[in-house]
Amino acid sequence: MGNTECYKPANNYEAVVLGLVLALSAKTDKNSESCMAIIEDISKTLTESELTRAQEEAKQRVREREEEEREQERNRANKREKDRLREEKEEYKQWKINQEKKDKQ
């Protein structure tokens, strides 16, 4: 479950996991608190073991999402580096051509 925007939980357990994921990954404390307030009543329907399992699952999903984001950033950085090297190579080729022209004159 990568995209939480269109995900609809099928039961209270899934709703709590989703709420916890959103709370853990919220950009502000206010947003995190809002998520926690929404799932507060729902979480009361879970057993202690279900709630513990939901918390661990939410943490794991957040870790996976963060790792995916780090991987995407590494890929973007690698692409930028390849593009930079390609440009340098082209600049060198052009410089070399210009030098050869000068040498012929």
Contact map, one row per residue, 1 for C-alpha under 8 A:
111100100000000000000000000000000000000000000000000000000000000000000000000000000000000000000000000000000
111100000000000000000000000000000000000000000000000000000000000010000000000000000000000000000000000000000
111111100000000000000000000000000000000000000000000000000000000000000000000000000000000000000000000000000
111111100000000001000000000000000000000000000000000000000000000000000000000000000000000000000000000000000
001111100000000000000000000000000000000000000000000000000000000000000000000000000000000000000000000000000
001111110000000000000000000000000000000000000000000000000000000000000000000000000000000000000000000000000
101111111000000000000000000000000000000000000000000000000000000000000000000000000000000000000000000000000
000001111100000000000000000000000000000000000000000000000000000000000000000000000000000000000000000000000
000000111111011001000000000000000000000000000000000000000000000000000000000000000000000000000000000000000
000000011111011000000000000000000000000000000000000000000000000000000000000000000000000000000000000000000
000000001111111000000000000000000000000000000000000000000000000000000000000000000000000000000000000000000
000000001111111100000000000000000000000001101100000000000000000000000000000000000000000000000000000000000
000000000011111110000000000000000000000000100100011001000000000000000000000000000000000000000000000000000
000000001111111111000000000000000000000000000000000001000000000000000000000000000000000000000000000000000
000000001111111111100000000000000000001001000000000000000000000000000000000000000000000000000000000000000
000000000001111111110000000000000000001001100000000001000000000000000000000000000000000000000000000000000
000000000000111111111000000000000000000000000000000001101100000000000000000000000000000000000000000000000
000100001000011111111100000000000000000000000000000000000100000000000000000000000000000000000000000000000
000000000000001111111110000000000011011000000000000000000000000000000000000000000000000000000000000000000
000000000000000111111111000000000011001000000000000000100100000000000000000000000000000000000000000000000
000000000000000011111111100000000000000000000000000000000110110000000000000000000000000000000000000000000
000000000000000001111111110000010010000000000000000000000000000000000000000000000000000000000000000000000
000000000000000000111111110000111111000000000000000000000000000000000000000000000000000000000000000000000
000000000000000000011111110000010000000000000000000000000010010000000000000000000000000000000000000000000
000000000000000000001111111000010000000000000000000000000000010000000000000000000000000000000000000000000
000000000000000000000111111110110000000000000000000000000000000000000000000000000000000000000000000000000
000000000000000000000000111110110000000000000000000000000000000000000000000000000000000000000000000000000
000000000000000000000000011111110000000000000000000000000000000000000000000000000000000000000000000000000
000000000000000000000000011111111000000000000000000000000000000000000000000000000000000000000000000000000
000000000000000000000000000111111100000000000000000000000000000000000000000000000000000000000000000000000
000000000000000000000010011111111110000000000000000000000000000000000000000000000000000000000000000000000
000000000000000000000111111111111111000000000000000000000000000000000000000000000000000000000000000000000
000000000000000000000010000011111111100000000000000000000000000000000000000000000000000000000000000000000
000000000000000000000010000001111111110000000000000000000000000000000000000000000000000000000000000000000
000000000000000000110110000000111111111000000000000000000000000000000000000000000000000000000000000000000
000000000000000000110010000000011111111100000000000000000000000000000000000000000000000000000000000000000
000000000000000000000000000000001111111110000000000000000000000000000000000000000000000000000000000000000
000000000000000000100000000000000111111111000000000000000000000000000000000000000000000000000000000000000
000000000000001100110000000000000011111111100000000000000000000000000000000000000000000000000000000000000
000000000000000000000000000000000001111111110000000000000000000000000000000000000000000000000000000000000
000000000000000000000000000000000000111111111000000000000000000000000000000000000000000000000000000000000
000000000001001100000000000000000000011111111100000000000000000000000000000000000000000000000000000000000
000000000001100100000000000000000000001111111100001000000000000000000000000000000000000000000000000000000
000000000000000000000000000000000000000111111110000000000000000000000000000000000000000000000000000000000
000000000001000000000000000000000000000011111110000000000000000000000000000000000000000000000000000000000
000000000001100000000000000000000000000001111111111000000000000000000000000000000000000000000000000000000
000000000000000000000000000000000000000000011111111000000000000000000000000000000000000000000000000000000
000000000000000000000000000000000000000000000111111100000000000000000000000000000000000000000000000000000
000000000000000000000000000000000000000000000111111110000000000000000000000000000000000000000000000000000
000000000000100000000000000000000000000000000111111111000000000000000000000000000000000000000000000000000
000000000000100000000000000000000000000000100111111111100000000000000000000000000000000000000000000000000
000000000000000000000000000000000000000000000001111111110000000000000000000000000000000000000000000000000
000000000000000000000000000000000000000000000000111111111000000000000000000000000000000000000000000000000
000000000000110110000000000000000000000000000000011111111100000000000000000000000000000000000000000000000
000000000000000010010000000000000000000000000000001111111110000000000000000000000000000000000000000000000
000000000000000000000000000000000000000000000000000111111111000000000000000000000000000000000000000000000
000000000000000010000000000000000000000000000000000011111111100000000000000000000000000000000000000000000
000000000000000011011000000000000000000000000000000001111111110000000000000000000000000000000000000000000
000000000000000000001001000000000000000000000000000000111111111000000000000000000000000000000000000000000
000000000000000000000000000000000000000000000000000000011111111100000000000000000000000000000000000000000
000000000000000000001000000000000000000000000000000000001111111110000000000000000000000000000000000000000
000000000000000000001001100000000000000000000000000000000111111111000000000000000000000000000000000000000
000000000000000000000000000000000000000000000000000000000011111111100000000000000000000000000000000000000
000000000000000000000000000000000000000000000000000000000001111111110000000000000000000000000000000000000
010000000000000000000000000000000000000000000000000000000000111111111000000000000000000000000000000000000
000000000000000000000000000000000000000000000000000000000000011111111100000000000000000000000000000000000
000000000000000000000000000000000000000000000000000000000000001111111110000000000000000000000000000000000
000000000000000000000000000000000000000000000000000000000000000111111111000000000000000000000000000000000
000000000000000000000000000000000000000000000000000000000000000011111111100000000000000000000000000000000
000000000000000000000000000000000000000000000000000000000000000001111111110000000000000000000000000000000
000000000000000000000000000000000000000000000000000000000000000000111111111000000000000000000000000000000
000000000000000000000000000000000000000000000000000000000000000000011111111100000000000000000000000000000
000000000000000000000000000000000000000000000000000000000000000000001111111110000000000000000000000000000
000000000000000000000000000000000000000000000000000000000000000000000111111111000000000000000000000000000
000000000000000000000000000000000000000000000000000000000000000000000011111111100000000000000000000000000
000000000000000000000000000000000000000000000000000000000000000000000001111111110000000000000000000000000
000000000000000000000000000000000000000000000000000000000000000000000000111111111000000000000000000000000
000000000000000000000000000000000000000000000000000000000000000000000000011111111100000000000000000000000
000000000000000000000000000000000000000000000000000000000000000000000000001111111110000000000000000000000
000000000000000000000000000000000000000000000000000000000000000000000000000111111111000000000000000000000
000000000000000000000000000000000000000000000000000000000000000000000000000011111111100000000000000000000
000000000000000000000000000000000000000000000000000000000000000000000000000001111111110000000000000000000
000000000000000000000000000000000000000000000000000000000000000000000000000000111111111000000000000000000
000000000000000000000000000000000000000000000000000000000000000000000000000000011111111100000000000000000
000000000000000000000000000000000000000000000000000000000000000000000000000000001111111110000000000000000
000000000000000000000000000000000000000000000000000000000000000000000000000000000111111111000000000000000
000000000000000000000000000000000000000000000000000000000000000000000000000000000011111111100000000000000
000000000000000000000000000000000000000000000000000000000000000000000000000000000001111111110000000000000
000000000000000000000000000000000000000000000000000000000000000000000000000000000000111111111000000000000
000000000000000000000000000000000000000000000000000000000000000000000000000000000000011111111100000000000
000000000000000000000000000000000000000000000000000000000000000000000000000000000000001111111110000000000
000000000000000000000000000000000000000000000000000000000000000000000000000000000000000111111111000000000
000000000000000000000000000000000000000000000000000000000000000000000000000000000000000011111111100000000
000000000000000000000000000000000000000000000000000000000000000000000000000000000000000001111111110000000
000000000000000000000000000000000000000000000000000000000000000000000000000000000000000000111111111000000
000000000000000000000000000000000000000000000000000000000000000000000000000000000000000000011111111100000
000000000000000000000000000000000000000000000000000000000000000000000000000000000000000000001111111110000
000000000000000000000000000000000000000000000000000000000000000000000000000000000000000000000111111111000
000000000000000000000000000000000000000000000000000000000000000000000000000000000000000000000011111111100
000000000000000000000000000000000000000000000000000000000000000000000000000000000000000000000001111111110
000000000000000000000000000000000000000000000000000000000000000000000000000000000000000000000000111111111
000000000000000000000000000000000000000000000000000000000000000000000000000000000000000000000000011111111
000000000000000000000000000000000000000000000000000000000000000000000000000000000000000000000000001111111
000000000000000000000000000000000000000000000000000000000000000000000000000000000000000000000000000111111
000000000000000000000000000000000000000000000000000000000000000000000000000000000000000000000000000011111
